[in-house]
Amino acid sequence: MVVVEGEIDLATAPAVEKALRKAAADGISVVDLTGVTFIDSTGLRALLTAHSNAGGSLKMIVAEGPVTKLFEITGVNQVFDLAATRDEATAAT
């Protein structure tokens, strides 16, 4: 499981994307975003790219709040496989 915290923005998105690419190559398919407080368009693109590069197999854990709202507004909640808790995310993996 990859745990991402803080903001995913222009400054941090490249590192997040790199970490998720490595995780996917290592067979890790769960990303915990519950500690993420903000995602800008660059961060959203990084998550979409990582998801695509992983063949759409990344499961993202998100808590109610700004990240969930962003995913709903942009429609990516229909693209990402979302879970509310770590238990829920790992139950099927």
N, C-alpha and C positions, 0 to 999 in steps of 0.2 A: 504494500500500500504506500502510495505517495501522499504525504501531508503537505498542503500548501497553506500558508498563513499570511495575513496582511493584505497588501494590495497587489493586484496583477495589472500592471500598467506598462507604459512605454519603457520604463526603467527595468522592470522585472520580468516582463513577458518572455524575452529571449531565454533567460535562465529557466523559467518554468517550462517552456516548450522543450528545451534541451533535456531537462530532467524527465519529462514525460516520454520523450522519445526513447531515452535509455531504459526507463521503466518498462515500456512496451516491449523493447527488445529482450528484456530480462523476464518477460512473461507476467509482469505486474499489470493488473487490469483495473485496480480500484484507486481512485483519487479522492482524498478527503479535502473538501473545500469549506468545511464548517468554520474554519478560522479565517476565511477570506472576508475582508470588509468592503472591498471595492474592486470592480473590474471595469477597465475602460475598453474601447474598441480594439486596441492592440492586444489586450489580454484575452478578450473574447476570440479574436482571430487565432491566438496561440492555442487556446483550448480546442477550437474547432479543427485546427491543423493536426494537433496531437491525436484527437479522436479519429480523424480521417486516416492518419498514418498508422494507427493501431487497428485499422479495418473496422472501425465503428464498435470496437469491443470495450472501450473504457466505460467504467461505471463511476459516476460522480456522486459523492455524498455532499448534500447541501442542506443547510438548516434554513428554516423560515427566516426571511430577511432580505437584504438588498441583492444578494446573489440570485436567490430564487425569483425575485421580482424582475431582475434583468433578464434572466432566462425566459420568463413568461412573456415579457414585453417584446423581446427579439424573436421569440418563437423557437429558440434552440432547446427549450424543454421538450420539444417534439423530436429533436435530433439526438440529444444525449440520453443515456440510460441513467436516470436519477434515482437516488435512494435517500431516505431521511436519516438513517443511522448506519453505523458501521456493521452492526449485526445484519441489517437488511441487505446491505451491499455485498457482504461476504457469504450470505446464505446460499446464493446460487453460483458462487465461484469455486 
